[in-house]
Amino acid sequence: MNKKLLIICRKPPYGNSLAREAIDIALAAGAFEQDVSLLFCGDGLWQLMAEQDSQELALKNHGKALAALPLYGIDDIYVQADALAERQLSQNELLLPVKALSPAEITALIDSADTVLNF
Amino acid sequence: MAAVDKEGFLVDLHDWNEGVASELAAAEGITLSEEHWQVIQLLRQFYQEFQLSPAMRPLVKYVGLHLGADKGKSMYLLKLFPGSPAKLASKIAGLPKPDNCL
């Protein structure tokens, strides 16, 4: 059985390279048919905003890369429900279908993973 | 002939056109057929959509979604682009070298 890899994304999409590093690892693991899930916490939720425009930053559009996750076999995408509410965001503003988790569910998700990577 | 790096990928992606694609293919010993062009156009669409050069797994899935399940198979792509289809087809389609290519 494949080991379960959980990648936690806590940073906004631009202004540092952590968001991009996380998605690159997710895509590489997905290409090798690993069992990958992603959890977006805190300001990491901004990564999931639909219709990002990074042209003036001269950076790749982070949202476009995230949109490729299902093609890489990654469908388990979770968000921290509290962080969603704090930012007054609703799930239909996000570019992918996600599952919102309570603190207890997040604890269980982290417990169930064999490897956890924090970005 | 447009400038390419030591692995044959275009240095400037803006240099790409259908003539350049034919030359890049010829350098790999491939004569482009209608089936090749379908995949090449689809790769360019993939790059527009995701700003990524696909690895093999997503390429197979994407081809299946757009060209039908009979073409969304590694064997089909291997016949058209022998060896490493994702890498070879990306090269001919004028995409950057894939980061994680199988």
Backbone of each chain as ProteinMPNN parsed JSONL, in Angstrom:
{"seq_chain_A": "MNKKLLIICRKPPYGNSLAREAIDIALAAGAFEQDVSLLFCGDGLWQLMAEQDSQELALKNHGKALAALPLYGIDDIYVQADALAERQLSQNELLLPVKALSPAEITALIDSADTVLNF", "coords_chain_A": {"N_chain_A": [[0.842, -1.214, 0.0], [0.402, 2.246, -0.749], [2.182, 4.896, 0.861], [0.733, 7.499, 2.805], [0.822, 10.808, 1.909], [0.756, 14.001, 3.23], [0.36, 17.352, 2.469], [0.786, 20.461, 3.854], [-0.367, 23.679, 3.409], [0.361, 26.893, 4.201], [0.952, 29.48, 3.54], [0.466, 32.623, 1.736], [-0.123, 32.849, -1.878], [1.785, 34.369, -3.342], [4.865, 36.308, -2.981], [6.524, 34.788, -1.496], [8.42, 31.759, -1.903], [7.305, 29.452, -1.014], [4.683, 28.491, -1.454], [4.75, 27.758, -4.127], [6.775, 25.811, -4.088], [5.526, 23.836, -2.595], [3.387, 23.052, -4.259], [4.827, 22.094, -6.411], [6.056, 19.829, -5.316], [3.762, 18.357, -4.735], [2.762, 17.892, -7.34], [4.85, 16.433, -8.484], [4.843, 14.149, -6.829], [2.296, 13.249, -7.407], [2.584, 12.638, -10.127], [4.076, 10.369, -9.884], [2.221, 8.641, -8.981], [1.576, 8.631, -6.236], [-0.078, 8.619, -3.007], [-1.556, 11.441, -2.324], [-2.557, 14.18, -0.314], [-3.826, 17.51, 0.173], [-3.768, 20.204, 2.461], [-5.114, 23.271, 3.167], [-4.365, 25.953, 5.173], [-5.007, 28.82, 7.266], [-3.536, 31.783, 5.949], [-2.857, 30.41, 3.719], [-5.105, 29.735, 2.372], [-5.588, 31.71, 0.511], [-4.254, 30.91, -1.712], [-6.012, 29.386, -3.14], [-7.803, 31.006, -4.399], [-9.999, 31.815, -7.049], [-9.427, 32.949, -10.427], [-6.853, 34.328, -10.38], [-4.36, 36.827, -10.981], [-1.211, 37.13, -11.96], [0.434, 38.552, -13.523], [1.645, 41.15, -13.374], [3.446, 40.716, -11.401], [5.268, 39.233, -12.608], [5.342, 36.495, -12.27], [4.607, 32.96, -12.338], [1.211, 31.939, -12.721], [-0.281, 30.962, -9.876], [-2.724, 29.807, -9.311], [-3.381, 28.519, -11.696], [-1.612, 26.371, -11.751], [-2.508, 24.943, -9.522], [-4.969, 24.193, -10.468], [-4.372, 22.056, -12.032], [-4.151, 19.872, -10.387], [-6.202, 17.764, -10.157], [-5.727, 16.391, -12.583], [-3.324, 15.234, -12.055], [-4.062, 13.266, -10.438], [-4.777, 14.03, -7.897], [-7.165, 14.513, -5.678], [-7.97, 14.89, -3.142], [-8.505, 17.475, -1.392], [-8.276, 19.721, 1.147], [-9.59, 22.253, 3.357], [-9.107, 24.56, 6.05], [-11.784, 25.054, 8.025], [-12.328, 27.141, 9.872], [-10.49, 29.112, 9.085], [-11.453, 29.747, 6.617], [-13.897, 30.96, 7.287], [-12.957, 33.099, 8.869], [-11.785, 34.681, 6.923], [-13.896, 35.433, 5.505], [-14.609, 33.967, 3.257], [-16.176, 31.942, 0.763], [-16.791, 28.551, -0.23], [-17.451, 28.464, -2.929], [-15.991, 30.453, -4.08], [-13.567, 29.467, -4.548], [-11.044, 27.804, -6.552], [-11.066, 25.097, -6.872], [-12.933, 22.123, -6.055], [-13.361, 21.641, -2.603], [-12.937, 20.231, 0.709], [-14.152, 21.319, 3.741], [-12.683, 21.406, 6.939], [-13.106, 20.759, 10.441], [-11.336, 21.695, 13.521], [-10.951, 19.261, 14.951], [-11.238, 17.363, 12.935], [-9.077, 18.05, 11.348], [-6.959, 17.371, 13.009], [-7.321, 14.586, 13.009], [-6.856, 14.042, 10.313], [-4.143, 14.722, 10.043], [-3.064, 12.88, 11.78], [-3.589, 10.539, 10.389], [-1.849, 10.53, 8.295], [1.199, 9.309, 6.777], [3.446, 10.75, 6.17], [4.099, 14.153, 6.707], [4.277, 17.257, 5.228], [5.215, 20.571, 5.691], [4.39, 23.758, 4.59]], "CA_chain_A": [[0.0, 0.0, 0.0], [1.121, 3.519, -0.788], [2.185, 5.749, 2.047], [-0.082, 8.713, 2.63], [1.567, 12.065, 2.031], [-0.09, 15.183, 3.436], [1.102, 18.604, 2.317], [0.041, 21.553, 4.48], [-0.001, 24.959, 2.792], [-0.043, 27.947, 5.146], [1.394, 30.809, 3.104], [-0.215, 33.14, 0.558], [0.474, 32.313, -3.117], [2.898, 35.15, -3.883], [5.628, 36.99, -1.943], [7.558, 33.845, -1.058], [8.371, 30.645, -2.867], [6.834, 28.224, -0.356], [3.466, 27.988, -2.09], [5.161, 27.111, -5.368], [7.518, 24.593, -3.741], [4.556, 22.833, -2.138], [2.642, 22.511, -5.399], [5.772, 21.309, -7.228], [6.183, 18.508, -4.68], [2.491, 17.648, -4.92], [2.649, 17.444, -8.728], [5.84, 15.374, -8.702], [4.356, 12.943, -6.154], [1.129, 12.8, -8.18], [3.069, 12.028, -11.369], [4.556, 9.036, -9.511], [1.05, 7.908, -8.489], [1.559, 8.537, -4.779], [-1.324, 9.015, -2.356], [-1.259, 12.796, -1.858], [-3.633, 15.13, -0.037], [-3.383, 18.859, 0.504], [-4.58, 20.928, 3.436], [-4.819, 24.705, 3.146], [-4.671, 26.567, 6.461], [-4.682, 30.237, 7.436], [-3.385, 32.56, 4.719], [-2.712, 29.472, 2.604], [-6.366, 29.697, 1.623], [-5.562, 32.653, -0.629], [-3.747, 30.183, -2.883], [-7.105, 28.725, -3.855], [-8.729, 31.975, -4.991], [-10.178, 31.706, -8.494], [-9.097, 34.127, -11.254], [-5.66, 35.072, -9.959], [-3.613, 37.468, -12.065], [0.135, 37.363, -11.43], [1.231, 39.087, -14.627], [2.474, 42.294, -12.963], [4.502, 40.22, -10.52], [6.147, 38.435, -13.467], [5.423, 35.142, -11.714], [3.598, 32.045, -12.873], [-0.09, 31.99, -12.064], [-0.335, 29.833, -8.946], [-4.031, 29.155, -9.443], [-3.383, 27.616, -12.858], [-0.926, 25.129, -11.379], [-3.397, 24.193, -8.622], [-6.07, 23.636, -11.254], [-3.92, 20.809, -12.653], [-4.072, 18.788, -9.394], [-7.002, 16.575, -10.481], [-5.095, 15.631, -13.67], [-2.224, 14.488, -11.445], [-4.659, 12.262, -9.559], [-4.904, 14.559, -6.532], [-8.532, 15.008, -5.505], [-8.242, 15.106, -1.722], [-8.062, 18.83, -1.07], [-8.989, 20.137, 2.353], [-9.31, 23.59, 3.872], [-9.435, 24.776, 7.459], [-13.083, 25.73, 8.008], [-12.222, 28.391, 10.635], [-9.758, 30.097, 8.292], [-12.38, 30.149, 5.544], [-14.852, 31.878, 7.906], [-12.228, 34.316, 9.28], [-11.501, 35.509, 5.742], [-15.195, 35.651, 4.855], [-14.596, 33.318, 1.948], [-17.036, 30.769, 0.653], [-16.153, 27.533, -1.061], [-17.646, 28.66, -4.37], [-15.011, 31.415, -4.596], [-12.304, 28.762, -4.702], [-10.921, 27.292, -7.907], [-11.219, 23.64, -6.886], [-13.815, 21.625, -4.999], [-12.587, 21.322, -1.41], [-13.713, 19.809, 1.864], [-13.775, 22.144, 4.89], [-12.508, 20.547, 8.113], [-13.062, 21.326, 11.791], [-10.048, 21.396, 14.166], [-10.852, 17.832, 15.293], [-11.022, 16.625, 11.676], [-7.702, 18.332, 10.908], [-6.102, 16.519, 13.844], [-7.454, 13.208, 12.534], [-6.21, 13.976, 8.997], [-2.692, 14.723, 10.249], [-2.748, 11.59, 12.409], [-3.723, 9.42, 9.444], [-0.809, 10.619, 7.254], [2.505, 8.731, 7.103], [4.414, 11.839, 6.062], [3.472, 15.474, 6.646], [5.198, 18.326, 4.836], [4.654, 21.853, 6.082], [4.901, 24.901, 3.824]], "C_chain_A": [[0.871, 1.257, 0.0], [1.101, 4.232, 0.558], [1.391, 7.019, 1.773], [0.765, 9.957, 2.907], [0.574, 13.217, 2.18], [0.79, 16.425, 3.323], [0.242, 19.739, 2.874], [0.553, 22.885, 3.935], [-0.541, 26.088, 3.656], [0.232, 29.354, 4.652], [0.579, 31.298, 1.912], [0.549, 32.77, -0.716], [1.705, 33.072, -3.613], [3.65, 35.823, -2.727], [6.652, 36.089, -1.276], [7.432, 32.637, -1.966], [7.773, 29.375, -2.268], [5.597, 27.627, -1.023], [3.827, 27.191, -3.346], [5.909, 25.801, -5.097], [6.549, 23.475, -3.357], [3.834, 22.205, -3.328], [3.565, 21.681, -6.297], [5.962, 19.904, -6.64], [4.913, 17.693, -4.891], [2.397, 17.085, -6.339], [3.637, 16.315, -9.023], [5.359, 14.068, -8.071], [3.152, 12.37, -6.909], [1.551, 12.101, -9.46], [3.582, 10.618, -11.103], [3.477, 8.215, -8.809], [1.082, 7.66, -6.982], [0.203, 9.0, -4.251], [-1.1, 10.372, -1.675], [-2.548, 13.509, -1.47], [-3.032, 16.467, 0.365], [-4.342, 19.474, 1.504], [-4.154, 22.396, 3.413], [-5.301, 25.333, 4.438], [-4.352, 28.06, 6.423], [-4.605, 30.964, 6.103], [-3.13, 31.681, 3.503], [-3.973, 29.387, 1.756], [-6.366, 30.619, 0.409], [-5.023, 31.981, -1.893], [-4.868, 29.656, -3.761], [-8.07, 29.698, -4.526], [-8.781, 31.816, -6.507], [-9.736, 33.015, -9.152], [-7.973, 34.975, -10.687], [-4.997, 35.685, -11.195], [-2.241, 37.856, -11.526], [1.037, 38.042, -12.447], [2.165, 40.22, -14.193], [3.586, 41.882, -12.009], [5.556, 39.463, -11.31], [6.39, 37.053, -12.862], [4.386, 34.273, -12.417], [2.329, 32.138, -12.045], [-0.259, 30.744, -11.187], [-1.646, 29.06, -9.078], [-4.066, 28.162, -10.595], [-2.711, 26.296, -12.517], [-1.82, 24.283, -10.466], [-4.524, 23.524, -9.4], [-5.681, 22.313, -11.91], [-3.939, 19.63, -11.682], [-4.926, 17.564, -9.754], [-6.378, 15.729, -11.606], [-3.909, 14.815, -13.159], [-2.75, 13.494, -10.406], [-4.839, 12.72, -8.125], [-6.278, 15.211, -6.374], [-8.856, 15.297, -4.046], [-7.667, 16.449, -1.295], [-8.942, 19.38, 0.05], [-8.646, 21.576, 2.705], [-9.738, 23.652, 5.335], [-10.713, 25.617, 7.509], [-13.018, 27.086, 8.726], [-11.552, 29.489, 9.812], [-10.62, 30.635, 7.15], [-13.331, 31.22, 6.099], [-14.175, 33.199, 8.297], [-12.006, 35.265, 8.11], [-12.766, 35.81, 4.95], [-15.185, 35.132, 3.429], [-15.622, 32.193, 1.94], [-16.405, 29.808, -0.343], [-16.342, 27.786, -2.547], [-16.78, 29.781, -4.944], [-13.674, 30.741, -4.878], [-12.257, 28.046, -6.055], [-11.039, 25.781, -8.014], [-12.267, 23.249, -5.854], [-12.981, 21.179, -3.801], [-13.531, 20.824, -0.312], [-13.231, 20.632, 3.062], [-13.765, 21.285, 6.154], [-12.505, 21.355, 9.409], [-11.69, 21.021, 12.395], [-9.888, 19.905, 14.481], [-10.575, 17.001, 14.037], [-9.607, 16.84, 11.148], [-6.72, 17.471, 11.711], [-6.12, 15.08, 13.331], [-6.735, 13.031, 11.191], [-4.688, 13.889, 9.157], [-2.25, 13.385, 10.865], [-2.721, 10.453, 11.394], [-2.613, 9.431, 8.391], [0.475, 9.943, 7.736], [3.586, 9.804, 7.094], [3.656, 13.151, 5.963], [4.549, 16.492, 6.269], [4.5, 19.659, 5.049], [5.247, 22.976, 5.258], [4.192, 26.174, 4.25]], "O_chain_A": [[1.916, 1.32, 0.648], [0.117, 4.17, 1.294], [1.381, 7.539, 0.657], [1.336, 10.123, 3.985], [-0.33, 13.384, 1.361], [1.821, 16.539, 3.986], [-0.884, 19.954, 2.425], [1.747, 23.178, 3.993], [-1.753, 26.225, 3.826], [-0.205, 30.324, 5.272], [0.053, 30.485, 1.152], [1.727, 32.42, -0.653], [2.58, 32.477, -4.241], [3.128, 35.899, -1.615], [7.545, 36.564, -0.575], [6.46, 32.505, -2.709], [7.734, 28.336, -2.928], [5.477, 26.408, -1.143], [3.292, 26.111, -3.595], [5.701, 24.806, -5.79], [6.729, 22.32, -3.744], [3.685, 20.985, -3.401], [3.136, 20.683, -6.876], [6.02, 18.918, -7.374], [4.969, 16.499, -5.187], [1.999, 15.935, -6.525], [3.305, 15.359, -9.724], [5.449, 13.007, -8.688], [3.011, 11.153, -7.033], [0.96, 11.093, -9.846], [3.532, 9.763, -11.986], [3.77, 7.229, -8.134], [0.665, 6.601, -6.512], [-0.558, 9.676, -4.945], [-0.526, 10.442, -0.588], [-3.53, 13.454, -2.21], [-1.895, 16.548, 0.831], [-5.558, 19.297, 1.417], [-2.983, 22.719, 3.614], [-6.484, 25.264, 4.772], [-3.519, 28.502, 5.633], [-5.467, 30.804, 5.239], [-3.182, 32.163, 2.371], [-3.925, 29.019, 0.582], [-7.043, 30.359, -0.587], [-5.3, 32.426, -3.006], [-4.703, 29.497, -4.971], [-9.043, 29.275, -5.151], [-7.748, 31.697, -7.167], [-9.681, 34.059, -8.501], [-8.115, 36.188, -10.531], [-5.064, 35.138, -12.296], [-2.117, 38.792, -10.736], [2.252, 38.106, -12.265], [3.331, 40.254, -14.588], [4.558, 42.616, -11.829], [6.601, 39.092, -10.775], [7.494, 36.514, -12.934], [3.427, 34.77, -13.006], [2.365, 32.381, -10.839], [-0.365, 29.624, -11.689], [-1.678, 27.834, -8.972], [-4.689, 27.105, -10.501], [-3.168, 25.231, -12.933], [-1.888, 23.063, -10.612], [-4.979, 22.436, -9.047], [-6.55, 21.533, -12.301], [-3.761, 18.49, -12.11], [-4.439, 16.436, -9.669], [-6.484, 14.502, -11.591], [-3.536, 13.814, -13.77], [-1.989, 12.953, -9.604], [-5.032, 11.898, -7.23], [-6.52, 16.312, -6.869], [-9.896, 15.882, -3.743], [-6.508, 16.551, -0.893], [-10.161, 19.487, -0.077], [-7.558, 22.062, 2.395], [-10.605, 22.904, 5.787], [-10.713, 26.769, 7.078], [-13.586, 28.067, 8.247], [-11.979, 30.643, 9.832], [-10.531, 31.803, 6.772], [-13.546, 32.254, 5.467], [-14.732, 34.276, 8.09], [-12.032, 36.485, 8.268], [-12.708, 36.372, 3.856], [-15.69, 35.78, 2.513], [-15.9, 31.576, 2.968], [-15.595, 30.199, -1.184], [-15.504, 27.382, -3.354], [-16.819, 30.041, -6.147], [-12.753, 31.376, -5.39], [-13.295, 27.723, -6.632], [-11.104, 25.238, -9.117], [-12.469, 23.97, -4.877], [-12.014, 20.434, -3.955], [-14.75, 20.977, -0.398], [-12.038, 20.644, 3.365], [-14.706, 20.535, 6.414], [-11.982, 22.468, 9.472], [-10.952, 20.192, 11.862], [-8.805, 19.349, 14.298], [-9.783, 16.06, 14.067], [-9.008, 15.933, 10.572], [-5.771, 16.916, 11.158], [-5.077, 14.433, 13.229], [-6.089, 12.01, 10.953], [-4.03, 13.087, 8.494], [-1.204, 12.839, 10.514], [-1.93, 9.518, 11.52], [-2.446, 8.449, 7.667], [0.809, 9.983, 8.92], [4.516, 9.776, 7.9], [2.68, 13.253, 5.22], [5.596, 16.573, 6.913], [3.354, 19.853, 4.644], [6.466, 23.142, 5.221], [4.48, 27.248, 3.722]]}, "seq_chain_B": "MAAVDKEGFLVDLHDWNEGVASELAAAEGITLSEEHWQVIQLLRQFYQEFQLSPAMRPLVKYVGLHLGADKGKSMYLLKLFPGSPAKLASKIAGLPKPDNCL", "coords_chain_B": {"N_chain_B": [[16.74, 27.86, -38.718], [15.409, 27.61, -35.463], [16.826, 28.628, -32.268], [18.016, 26.138, -30.032], [18.331, 24.387, -26.858], [20.854, 22.209, -25.298], [19.525, 19.833, -25.11], [17.676, 20.003, -27.045], [15.397, 21.519, -26.648], [13.409, 24.438, -27.27], [14.977, 27.602, -26.974], [13.874, 30.152, -26.815], [10.571, 30.37, -26.237], [8.795, 31.745, -27.768], [9.621, 31.486, -30.332], [8.298, 29.458, -31.538], [6.542, 27.914, -34.194], [4.447, 26.301, -36.673], [6.169, 25.424, -38.646], [8.627, 25.388, -37.323], [8.031, 23.418, -35.463], [7.864, 21.175, -37.144], [10.521, 21.017, -37.932], [11.798, 20.571, -35.452], [10.698, 18.098, -34.891], [11.68, 16.595, -37.033], [14.367, 16.568, -36.381], [14.273, 14.725, -34.403], [13.714, 12.523, -35.755], [11.069, 12.184, -36.522], [8.213, 12.271, -38.565], [5.637, 14.484, -38.871], [2.298, 13.596, -38.456], [-1.297, 13.831, -38.925], [-2.3, 12.845, -36.507], [-0.167, 13.301, -34.77], [-0.166, 16.113, -34.768], [-2.596, 16.683, -33.507], [-2.048, 15.957, -30.846], [0.046, 17.679, -30.305], [-1.159, 20.232, -30.522], [-2.897, 19.991, -28.392], [-1.138, 19.8, -26.237], [-0.12, 22.366, -26.245], [-2.388, 23.721, -25.556], [-2.735, 22.679, -22.983], [-0.558, 23.84, -21.727], [-1.24, 26.555, -21.848], [-3.456, 26.472, -20.184], [-2.561, 25.531, -17.666], [0.024, 26.421, -17.249], [2.163, 24.652, -17.185], [4.429, 22.062, -18.177], [3.3, 18.934, -18.999], [3.699, 15.929, -17.0], [3.876, 12.378, -17.698], [1.586, 11.009, -16.671], [-0.57, 12.999, -16.193], [-0.686, 13.896, -18.831], [-1.629, 11.705, -20.332], [-4.161, 11.469, -19.185], [-5.284, 13.941, -19.848], [-5.25, 13.892, -22.652], [-7.026, 11.784, -22.993], [-9.374, 12.972, -22.011], [-9.84, 14.979, -23.913], [-9.447, 13.972, -26.531], [-10.626, 11.555, -26.571], [-11.193, 8.286, -25.121], [-9.895, 6.162, -26.415], [-7.569, 7.238, -27.362], [-6.387, 8.23, -25.137], [-4.189, 6.804, -23.922], [-1.154, 5.331, -22.717], [0.198, 3.713, -24.547], [-0.698, 4.547, -27.074], [0.368, 7.141, -27.175], [3.052, 6.537, -26.938], [3.542, 5.254, -29.351], [3.301, 7.353, -31.152], [5.157, 9.213, -30.195], [7.955, 8.022, -29.584], [9.75, 6.442, -26.842], [10.048, 8.684, -24.563], [7.221, 10.002, -24.243], [5.927, 12.35, -23.078], [8.005, 14.129, -22.674], [9.211, 14.297, -25.225], [7.072, 15.104, -26.911], [6.434, 17.517, -25.686], [8.711, 18.943, -26.253], [8.586, 19.172, -29.084], [6.229, 20.575, -29.271], [6.99, 22.997, -28.382], [7.132, 23.626, -25.675], [8.373, 24.358, -22.311], [10.969, 22.312, -20.842], [9.704, 19.461, -19.176], [9.348, 19.376, -15.588], [9.119, 17.134, -13.955], [9.396, 14.394, -15.294], [8.156, 11.358, -16.533]], "CA_chain_B": [[16.385, 26.966, -37.587], [15.343, 28.324, -34.183], [17.849, 28.221, -31.294], [17.583, 25.146, -29.042], [19.357, 24.057, -25.849], [21.596, 21.001, -25.664], [18.595, 18.706, -25.209], [16.782, 20.202, -28.18], [14.227, 22.354, -26.328], [13.527, 25.821, -27.744], [15.509, 28.561, -26.002], [12.821, 31.161, -26.695], [9.327, 29.672, -26.583], [8.066, 32.539, -28.766], [10.085, 31.11, -31.668], [7.549, 28.301, -32.044], [5.428, 27.922, -35.143], [4.283, 24.931, -37.18], [7.387, 25.065, -39.363], [9.639, 25.046, -36.309], [7.624, 22.119, -34.909], [8.258, 20.138, -38.102], [11.986, 20.896, -37.877], [12.134, 19.92, -34.173], [10.306, 16.687, -35.027], [12.619, 15.957, -37.966], [15.615, 16.36, -35.644], [14.055, 13.527, -33.578], [13.376, 11.424, -36.666], [9.616, 12.003, -36.593], [7.457, 13.043, -39.549], [4.381, 14.77, -38.166], [1.035, 13.234, -39.096], [-2.474, 14.473, -38.332], [-2.388, 12.372, -35.11], [0.848, 14.037, -34.006], [-0.586, 17.512, -34.603], [-3.659, 16.722, -32.484], [-1.424, 15.912, -29.517], [0.851, 18.898, -30.159], [-2.082, 21.337, -30.226], [-3.441, 19.757, -27.058], [-0.085, 20.149, -25.288], [-0.052, 23.831, -26.178], [-3.578, 24.099, -24.782], [-2.426, 22.315, -21.591], [0.366, 24.846, -21.192], [-2.053, 27.764, -21.656], [-4.407, 26.286, -19.094], [-1.944, 25.248, -16.366], [1.406, 26.932, -17.222], [3.027, 23.523, -16.845], [4.607, 20.992, -19.154], [2.79, 17.798, -18.243], [4.334, 14.618, -16.882], [3.148, 11.381, -18.484], [0.267, 10.677, -16.129], [-1.589, 13.99, -16.562], [-0.826, 13.993, -20.294], [-2.511, 10.612, -20.754], [-5.504, 11.812, -18.723], [-5.742, 15.11, -20.603], [-5.538, 13.419, -24.015], [-8.257, 11.007, -22.878], [-10.491, 13.902, -21.831], [-10.099, 15.823, -25.075], [-9.42, 13.266, -27.819], [-11.339, 10.288, -26.438], [-10.525, 7.274, -24.298], [-9.027, 5.282, -27.216], [-6.267, 7.9, -27.531], [-5.851, 8.551, -23.823], [-3.455, 5.619, -23.435], [0.295, 5.519, -22.89], [0.645, 3.02, -25.766], [-0.988, 5.405, -28.22], [1.333, 8.25, -27.184], [4.377, 5.948, -27.164], [3.677, 4.982, -30.785], [3.501, 8.63, -31.855], [6.37, 9.875, -29.683], [8.616, 6.883, -28.928], [10.699, 6.69, -25.756], [9.477, 9.443, -23.465], [6.246, 10.823, -24.982], [5.637, 13.665, -22.502], [9.169, 14.978, -22.907], [9.416, 14.48, -26.662], [5.969, 15.884, -27.473], [6.576, 18.874, -25.152], [9.797, 19.574, -27.018], [8.105, 19.509, -30.429], [5.147, 21.557, -29.12], [7.569, 24.274, -27.978], [6.93, 23.868, -24.241], [9.611, 24.173, -21.553], [11.236, 20.93, -20.433], [8.921, 19.113, -17.978], [10.141, 19.272, -14.357], [9.103, 15.788, -13.384], [8.902, 13.659, -16.446], [8.348, 9.909, -16.499]], "C_chain_B": [[16.432, 27.77, -36.285], [16.375, 27.77, -33.203], [17.263, 27.229, -30.292], [18.706, 24.901, -28.038], [19.978, 22.699, -26.18], [20.707, 19.757, -25.715], [17.562, 18.885, -26.321], [15.51, 20.973, -27.872], [14.464, 23.783, -26.809], [14.061, 26.718, -26.623], [14.455, 29.642, -25.742], [11.511, 30.548, -27.182], [8.52, 30.436, -27.63], [8.496, 32.202, -30.188], [9.196, 30.054, -32.316], [6.553, 28.679, -33.135], [5.378, 26.527, -35.758], [5.505, 24.463, -37.954], [8.487, 24.625, -38.41], [9.315, 23.676, -35.713], [8.063, 20.985, -35.834], [9.762, 19.917, -38.07], [12.424, 20.184, -36.589], [11.822, 18.429, -34.245], [11.302, 15.946, -35.913], [13.936, 15.652, -37.264], [15.511, 15.129, -34.74], [13.678, 12.326, -34.434], [11.89, 11.154, -36.782], [9.035, 12.875, -37.704], [6.056, 13.234, -38.982], [3.162, 14.425, -39.009], [-0.091, 14.015, -38.415], [-2.606, 14.099, -36.847], [-1.365, 13.098, -34.225], [0.363, 15.463, -33.718], [-1.669, 17.653, -33.546], [-3.043, 16.809, -31.082], [-0.625, 17.196, -29.269], [-0.043, 20.095, -29.81], [-2.617, 21.213, -28.801], [-2.412, 20.105, -25.974], [0.017, 21.658, -25.134], [-1.244, 24.372, -25.378], [-3.355, 23.817, -23.284], [-1.543, 23.385, -20.962], [-0.345, 26.175, -20.939], [-2.879, 27.657, -20.375], [-3.699, 26.214, -17.737], [-0.544, 25.84, -16.199], [2.389, 25.871, -16.739], [3.261, 22.695, -18.096], [4.239, 19.708, -18.441], [3.779, 16.649, -18.121], [3.436, 13.625, -17.631], [1.721, 11.151, -17.979], [-0.807, 11.717, -16.484], [-1.762, 14.126, -18.067], [-1.794, 12.929, -20.8], [-3.961, 10.956, -20.4], [-6.112, 12.936, -19.57], [-6.095, 14.729, -22.042], [-6.839, 12.62, -24.009], [-9.49, 11.896, -22.782], [-10.86, 14.605, -23.127], [-10.169, 15.077, -26.404], [-10.121, 11.913, -27.739], [-10.494, 9.231, -25.754], [-9.572, 6.396, -25.112], [-7.646, 5.907, -27.429], [-5.615, 8.244, -26.191], [-5.154, 7.361, -23.193], [-1.968, 5.837, -23.643], [0.783, 4.872, -24.182], [0.461, 3.891, -26.999], [0.065, 6.519, -28.324], [2.751, 7.743, -27.44], [4.612, 5.653, -28.642], [3.981, 6.264, -31.547], [4.838, 9.259, -31.483], [7.172, 8.842, -28.883], [9.587, 7.318, -27.826], [10.02, 7.352, -24.594], [8.471, 10.445, -24.033], [6.049, 12.229, -24.416], [6.782, 14.629, -22.814], [9.325, 15.333, -24.389], [8.327, 15.372, -27.269], [6.021, 17.324, -26.95], [7.632, 19.638, -25.943], [9.288, 20.048, -28.382], [7.011, 20.583, -30.354], [5.671, 22.908, -28.629], [7.282, 24.629, -26.53], [8.276, 23.77, -23.527], [9.762, 22.695, -21.172], [10.428, 20.597, -19.182], [9.827, 18.932, -16.766], [10.246, 17.837, -13.864], [8.531, 14.828, -14.394], [9.169, 12.177, -16.277], [8.536, 9.399, -17.91]], "O_chain_B": [[17.379, 28.517, -36.041], [16.756, 26.602, -33.283], [16.169, 27.434, -29.766], [19.875, 25.168, -28.318], [19.67, 22.105, -27.213], [21.091, 18.742, -26.296], [16.69, 18.038, -26.517], [14.631, 21.08, -28.727], [15.59, 24.279, -26.762], [13.644, 26.602, -25.471], [14.183, 29.997, -24.596], [11.35, 30.245, -28.365], [7.665, 29.86, -28.302], [7.824, 32.583, -31.146], [9.323, 29.784, -33.51], [5.813, 29.653, -33.002], [6.18, 25.665, -35.402], [5.85, 23.281, -37.939], [9.182, 23.636, -38.645], [10.215, 22.867, -35.484], [8.569, 19.961, -35.375], [10.234, 18.784, -38.167], [13.296, 19.315, -36.615], [12.575, 17.601, -33.733], [11.718, 14.829, -35.605], [14.552, 14.615, -37.509], [16.528, 14.553, -34.353], [13.364, 11.253, -33.919], [11.481, 10.038, -37.1], [9.325, 14.069, -37.78], [5.372, 12.265, -38.654], [3.014, 14.904, -40.133], [0.136, 14.757, -37.459], [-2.979, 14.938, -36.026], [-1.658, 13.461, -33.086], [0.463, 15.956, -32.594], [-1.673, 18.616, -32.778], [-3.456, 17.618, -30.251], [-0.624, 17.73, -28.16], [0.277, 20.875, -28.913], [-2.769, 22.21, -28.095], [-2.768, 20.638, -24.923], [0.215, 22.168, -24.031], [-1.123, 25.342, -24.629], [-3.738, 24.617, -22.431], [-1.749, 23.785, -19.816], [-0.085, 26.843, -19.938], [-2.987, 28.605, -19.597], [-4.189, 26.78, -16.759], [0.021, 25.767, -15.107], [3.319, 26.158, -15.986], [2.4, 22.628, -18.973], [4.798, 19.409, -17.386], [4.593, 16.417, -19.014], [2.372, 13.991, -18.131], [0.774, 11.105, -18.763], [-1.852, 11.352, -17.022], [-2.856, 14.436, -18.538], [-2.678, 13.221, -21.605], [-4.871, 10.761, -21.206], [-7.281, 12.889, -19.953], [-7.105, 15.179, -22.584], [-7.661, 12.762, -24.915], [-10.521, 11.613, -23.393], [-12.039, 14.808, -23.417], [-10.88, 15.506, -27.313], [-10.2, 11.199, -28.739], [-9.264, 9.262, -25.795], [-8.56, 5.932, -24.588], [-6.667, 5.194, -27.649], [-4.416, 8.517, -26.134], [-5.479, 6.954, -22.077], [-1.559, 6.455, -24.626], [1.673, 5.405, -24.845], [1.34, 3.97, -27.857], [0.583, 6.804, -29.404], [3.555, 8.423, -28.078], [5.732, 5.783, -29.136], [4.803, 6.277, -32.464], [5.559, 9.772, -32.34], [7.081, 8.793, -27.657], [10.163, 8.406, -27.873], [9.47, 6.676, -23.724], [8.817, 11.601, -24.279], [6.006, 13.199, -25.173], [6.56, 15.786, -23.169], [9.537, 16.489, -24.756], [8.622, 16.282, -28.044], [5.691, 18.256, -27.684], [7.467, 20.816, -26.258], [9.532, 21.186, -28.782], [6.88, 21.403, -31.262], [4.9, 23.856, -28.474], [7.197, 25.808, -26.188], [9.216, 23.177, -24.055], [8.793, 21.937, -21.183], [10.454, 21.362, -18.218], [10.933, 18.405, -16.884], [11.302, 17.384, -13.421], [7.348, 14.489, -14.363], [10.276, 11.777, -15.918], [8.714, 8.198, -18.113]]}, "name": "protein", "num_of_chains": 2, "seq": "MNKKLLIICRKPPYGNSLAREAIDIALAAGAFEQDVSLLFCGDGLWQLMAEQDSQELALKNHGKALAALPLYGIDDIYVQADALAERQLSQNELLLPVKALSPAEITALIDSADTVLNFMAAVDKEGFLVDLHDWNEGVASELAAAEGITLSEEHWQVIQLLRQFYQEFQLSPAMRPLVKYVGLHLGADKGKSMYLLKLFPGSPAKLASKIAGLPKPDNCL"}
